[in-house]
Amino acid sequence: MFVLAVDTSAEAVTAAIANEDGEVLAARTDIAPRGHAELLAPSIAQCLEQAHISAAEVSAVVAGMGPGPYTGLRVGLVTAAAFAHARGIPAYGVCSLDAIGAACADERNLLVATDARRREVYWARYSAGERVDGPHVDRPAEVPVDGITAVAGAAAELHPWPDLARRPEFHPEPQWLVALAADRIRSGAKSEPLAPLYLRRPDAVVPGAPKHVSQR
């Protein structure tokens, strides 16, 4: 069984083809904070070619649901949902921070933090790969780090937590996205709505109704 995994929750644009055990057959990750829409579809096509399979052979889709900035995250989820719908296959969502936390299962007191822009971070706490708090969005100084010994995620290099060890896991890796959905994939669970974790309102808003102008 072949699985398409995608994540656009941060500046990394990730696409991969893996099997249901999370073994990655082809993957591409580009660091492009503003390039999600341009890069994701070509990356998927390249991964299919490298894995020597066609889109018709993909049996499930796994997508990182964030948290992440509105535009980039939406690109990944819409693409994943469209691919699954076109193929008639299930799509499953995974919290993107969980994929980073799962890669650091040897840490019992871990902070995972990614860049939320606006001088804020998305964050969650993990113990042995399991999320115990979050996800949240806050300024770095407001993130509680009592009892935390290590930090992972791209924000570890952007903001000072001087007392915490830096982990090298910066972005969600496809093998962990697939691993976190493996039980659902193997059991043939129903497709899930790919609901994004924005954690705050988007900047764009629907315009209000035109003001009534009285004429005299």
GILINRA-V899918 format. One record per backbone hydrogen bond with DSSP energy under -0.5 kcal/mol. NH is the residue of the N-H (numbers start at 1). CO is the residue of the C=O. E is the energy in kcal/mol with one decimal. If there is no record, write none. Layout:
nh={NH,NH}
co={CO,CO}
e={E,E}
This chain:
nh={2,3,4,5,5,6,7,10,13,14,14,15,16,17,18,19,20,22,24,25,26,28,30,32,32,35,39,40,43,44,45,46,47,48,49,50,51,52,52,53,57,58,59,60,61,62,63,64,65,67,68,69,73,74,75,76,77,78,79,80,81,82,83,84,85,86,87,88,89,90,92,94,96,97,98,99,100,101,102,103,104,104,105,107,110,111,112,113,113,114,116,117,120,121,122,123,124,125,126,127,128,129,130,132,133,135,136,138,142,143,143,148,149,150,151,152,153,154,155,156,156,157,158,159,161,164,165,167,167,170,176,177,178,179,180,181,181,182,185,186,187,188,188,189,192,195,196,197,198,214}
co={57,18,60,3,16,62,14,12,30,7,12,28,5,26,3,23,1,19,22,17,17,15,13,11,30,32,35,36,39,40,41,42,43,44,45,46,47,48,49,48,54,55,2,2,90,4,92,6,94,197,197,9,69,70,71,72,73,74,75,76,77,78,79,80,81,82,83,84,84,59,61,63,66,66,95,95,96,97,98,99,100,101,102,104,126,150,124,111,152,122,120,120,117,138,114,136,112,133,110,130,107,107,127,125,125,123,123,121,139,139,140,145,109,109,165,111,169,170,113,113,153,154,155,155,159,161,149,151,165,168,173,173,174,175,176,177,178,179,181,182,183,184,185,184,91,193,194,65,196,212}
e={-0.7,-3.4,-2.4,-0.5,-2.6,-2.2,-2.0,-0.7,-3.2,-2.6,-0.7,-2.3,-1.9,-2.7,-2.6,-1.8,-0.7,-2.2,-0.5,-3.0,-1.6,-2.7,-2.0,-2.9,-1.0,-1.9,-2.1,-2.2,-2.1,-2.3,-2.2,-2.4,-2.3,-2.3,-2.0,-2.6,-2.3,-0.5,-0.9,-2.2,-1.7,-1.4,-3.0,-1.0,-2.0,-3.0,-2.5,-2.3,-2.8,-0.8,-1.1,-0.5,-2.0,-2.2,-1.8,-1.5,-2.0,-2.7,-2.2,-2.4,-2.5,-2.6,-2.4,-2.4,-2.6,-2.5,-1.8,-1.4,-2.1,-0.6,-2.7,-2.2,-2.2,-0.7,-0.5,-1.2,-1.2,-2.6,-2.8,-1.1,-0.5,-1.2,-1.0,-2.3,-2.6,-2.4,-2.7,-0.5,-2.7,-2.4,-2.1,-0.6,-1.8,-3.2,-2.4,-2.3,-1.7,-2.2,-2.6,-2.6,-2.6,-0.6,-1.8,-2.6,-1.2,-0.6,-2.4,-2.1,-2.0,-0.6,-1.3,-2.0,-2.7,-1.4,-2.8,-2.7,-2.8,-1.5,-1.7,-0.5,-2.0,-1.5,-0.6,-1.8,-0.7,-2.1,-2.4,-2.8,-0.5,-1.0,-1.2,-1.7,-2.5,-1.9,-2.1,-0.7,-0.9,-0.9,-2.4,-2.8,-1.9,-0.7,-0.9,-2.3,-3.0,-1.7,-0.5,-3.0,-1.0,-0.6}
